[in-house]
Structure formats: structure tokens, C-alpha cells
Amino acid sequence: MAGQEDDGCVVFALSPRLSATLAEAERPELERAATAWSRRRKEDGEIIDGEVAKSILSGLAALAGTARSRGEGVYCWVA
């Protein structure tokens, strides 16, 4: 993760290992991970709907697969 500036911008980069794991994950694995993520966030007081979590992880896995096939990494820039 790049340092956060005064304007609140931050960049998150997926490690090559996480990117590969997501790219290779089968649908049942992604669904289990989404359920666990949703449950953990709920324990911390943040509600993430299970279907939304599944959609986010599925999209991220697809992005990781595309990036990996191109020899690229995955990052998210939040402004």
C-alpha cells in the first residue's frame, strides 16, 4: 500500500501471490472466502451483504486472471 497523502488518496496493490490465488480460485472457493469476509466484517461492525461480497471477489478474481495473462499486476487507487 502506498502512503496516504493529505488529500486522502491511497493505492492498494495485490501481491503476486494473492493475485495468482484469486486468478486460480474456483467459484466455490470464492464463495467460501466471500462468506468468511462478510462474517468477519460484521464482527468488526461493518455490514457487507454476502451477495455483494461474492460479486466483489468474483470480479476481482476475473481482473486478476486477466492481469496475470498479460503479465501485469493488480492495484486499486482510491481517491
trRosetta pair geometry for C-beta under 8 A, 3 or more apart (Angstrom, degrees):
i j d omega theta_ij theta_ji phi_ij phi_ji
1 10 6.5 1 -174 178 102 106
1 11 6.8 164 -155 86 54 56
1 12 5.3 -14 -105 -107 89 63
1 13 7.0 -164 -76 20 39 75
2 10 6.4 175 72 -160 81 57
2 11 4.1 34 21 48 120 102
2 13 7.8 79 -26 -16 85 104
3 10 7.8 -108 126 -120 20 82
4 8 6.7 -11 -171 -143 106 30
4 9 7.0 166 -146 77 63 42
4 10 4.6 -25 -96 -81 86 106
5 8 7.2 -52 75 13 71 21
5 9 5.4 6 38 49 108 91
5 10 8.0 -168 14 -68 69 61
7 79 7.7 -21 130 -159 108 79
8 79 7.1 84 97 -180 92 42
9 77 7.1 -3 -168 -177 99 89
9 78 6.9 167 -149 89 51 55
9 79 5.0 -9 -103 -115 91 63
10 77 7.7 174 90 -152 39 50
10 78 5.2 -8 60 58 83 101
11 75 5.7 9 -179 174 99 122
11 76 7.1 163 -155 82 54 46
11 77 5.0 -18 -104 -102 84 72
11 78 7.6 180 -85 19 34 70
12 75 6.4 166 87 -159 48 69
12 76 4.7 -4 57 55 99 97
12 78 7.2 35 -3 -8 101 110
13 73 6.4 9 -163 151 104 132
13 74 7.3 139 -158 90 58 52
13 75 4.3 -27 -101 -102 71 100
13 76 8.0 -168 -75 21 34 62
14 18 4.8 -124 -172 88 93 115
14 19 4.5 116 120 -63 124 91
14 22 7.4 -50 -166 11 150 139
14 64 6.7 -74 102 -103 165 111
14 73 6.8 -179 63 -179 83 87
14 74 4.3 8 29 75 124 103
14 75 6.9 -144 8 -80 72 46
15 18 4.6 90 54 10 85 101
15 19 6.7 -151 88 -6 42 88
16 19 5.6 -57 -144 40 30 114
16 20 6.2 30 157 -19 65 107
16 73 7.0 -74 -82 -111 73 97
17 20 5.9 -56 -148 36 28 109
17 21 6.3 28 154 -20 63 107
18 21 5.6 -54 -145 36 32 113
18 22 6.3 30 157 -16 66 106
18 64 8.0 -110 123 -122 69 144
19 22 6.0 -57 -149 38 28 108
19 23 6.2 28 154 -20 64 110
19 64 4.5 -172 -159 -148 71 109
19 67 6.7 -75 -165 85 129 125
19 68 6.2 162 145 -69 107 105
19 73 6.6 -122 -62 -146 164 63
19 74 5.2 158 -110 17 117 115
20 23 5.6 -56 -144 37 30 113
20 24 6.2 14 162 -7 66 113
20 64 7.6 -140 -56 165 17 120
20 68 6.5 117 -97 -112 62 140
21 24 6.2 -69 -146 45 24 100
21 25 6.3 43 153 -49 63 101
22 25 5.6 -39 -146 3 32 120
22 30 8.0 73 -146 -99 71 102
22 57 7.6 -139 -137 -169 107 79
22 60 6.0 -69 -168 123 147 93
22 61 4.4 -142 172 -108 89 69
22 64 4.1 83 91 38 117 164
22 65 7.7 -119 115 -40 82 75
23 61 6.4 165 -87 -167 29 69
23 64 4.3 -126 -61 120 84 100
23 65 4.1 141 -141 -83 88 64
23 67 7.9 -120 -81 57 126 83
23 68 4.6 1 -98 3 166 150
25 29 4.4 -130 -163 89 96 126
25 30 5.1 114 131 -56 128 87
25 33 7.5 -36 -155 0 153 142
25 61 5.5 -91 55 -128 112 135
26 29 5.0 93 56 7 71 105
26 30 7.3 -141 96 -5 36 90
27 30 5.7 -58 -147 38 33 111
27 31 6.3 33 157 -20 67 106
27 58 7.6 21 -123 -109 77 107
28 31 5.6 -54 -146 36 33 113
28 32 6.4 33 156 -18 66 104
29 32 5.9 -54 -149 36 31 109
29 33 6.3 29 153 -17 64 108
30 33 5.7 -56 -146 39 31 111
30 34 6.2 34 154 -22 65 107
30 54 6.9 95 133 -147 96 72
30 57 4.9 168 -167 125 97 120
30 58 5.7 97 154 -79 150 69
30 61 5.8 -67 -99 -32 135 153
31 34 5.7 -52 -144 35 30 112
31 35 6.4 32 155 -19 63 104
31 54 5.7 14 -113 -119 68 113
32 35 5.8 -54 -149 35 31 111
32 36 6.4 28 154 -16 65 107
33 36 5.8 -56 -147 39 31 110
33 37 6.1 35 153 -22 66 107
33 57 5.9 159 93 -146 112 159
34 37 5.6 -52 -143 36 30 114
34 38 6.2 32 156 -20 64 106
34 50 6.6 100 134 -164 103 66
34 53 3.9 143 -169 125 93 100
34 54 4.2 115 138 -78 173 58
34 56 7.4 143 -120 56 109 88
34 57 4.8 -132 -74 13 101 141
35 38 5.8 -54 -147 36 28 111
35 39 6.3 28 154 -18 63 109
35 50 6.0 21 -105 -139 67 109
35 53 7.3 151 -63 96 28 139
35 54 8.0 26 -47 -67 68 95
36 39 5.7 -56 -147 38 30 112
36 40 6.2 29 156 -19 66 107
37 40 5.9 -57 -146 37 28 109
37 41 6.3 25 157 -17 64 107
37 48 7.0 -45 125 80 92 144
37 53 5.3 172 82 -159 114 131
37 57 7.3 158 16 -58 152 128
38 41 6.0 -56 -147 36 27 109
38 42 6.4 32 152 -23 62 106
38 48 4.9 -128 -119 84 75 95
38 49 7.1 -50 -132 120 129 14
38 50 4.9 -71 -23 -93 178 64
38 53 4.4 -114 -60 -23 104 160
39 42 5.7 -55 -152 32 30 114
39 43 6.7 35 150 -22 63 102
40 43 5.6 -50 -155 30 35 115
40 44 6.8 22 151 -7 64 107
41 44 5.7 -64 -154 45 37 106
41 46 4.3 -70 175 81 96 99
41 47 7.2 149 119 -100 106 11
41 48 4.8 40 76 7 154 113
42 45 7.6 71 -174 -58 31 10
42 46 7.1 -103 -79 72 30 50
42 47 6.0 48 -103 -103 80 59
42 48 7.5 -117 -51 30 78 72
48 52 5.9 -127 -180 83 77 116
48 53 5.0 89 135 -65 115 103
49 52 4.1 83 67 7 96 109
49 53 6.8 -163 90 -10 48 84
50 53 5.6 -52 -146 35 32 113
50 54 6.4 33 154 -19 65 103
51 54 5.6 -49 -148 35 34 113
51 55 6.4 35 152 -20 64 105
52 55 5.6 -54 -149 37 32 112
52 56 6.3 34 153 -20 66 105
53 56 5.8 -53 -147 35 30 111
53 57 6.4 22 158 -11 65 108
54 57 6.1 -60 -145 42 28 104
54 58 6.0 28 157 -20 65 111
55 58 5.8 -55 -142 38 27 111
55 59 6.2 26 159 -17 63 109
56 59 6.0 -61 -151 39 26 109
56 60 6.2 23 155 -17 64 110
57 60 5.5 -54 -141 40 32 112
57 61 6.1 37 156 -23 66 105
58 61 5.7 -53 -147 35 29 112
58 62 6.5 29 153 -18 63 104
59 62 5.7 -53 -149 35 32 111
59 63 6.3 32 152 -18 65 106
60 63 5.6 -53 -147 38 33 113
60 64 6.2 36 153 -21 65 105
60 74 7.6 101 -164 171 81 153
61 64 5.6 -52 -145 36 31 113
61 65 6.4 34 153 -21 63 104
62 65 5.6 -53 -150 34 31 114
62 66 6.5 30 153 -16 64 104
63 66 5.8 -55 -149 37 32 109
63 67 6.2 29 155 -16 66 109
63 74 5.9 103 127 -123 106 128
64 67 5.7 -55 -143 40 30 111
64 68 6.0 33 157 -23 65 109
64 74 5.4 -56 -97 -36 71 152
65 68 5.7 -54 -143 35 27 112
65 69 6.4 27 158 -19 62 106
66 69 5.9 -57 -150 34 29 109
66 70 6.6 13 155 -6 63 111
67 70 5.9 -71 -154 46 31 103
67 72 4.3 -99 -163 83 82 93
67 73 6.3 -18 167 132 133 7
67 74 4.9 -172 20 -63 170 87
68 71 7.6 41 -174 -72 32 24
68 72 7.6 -101 -61 55 21 60
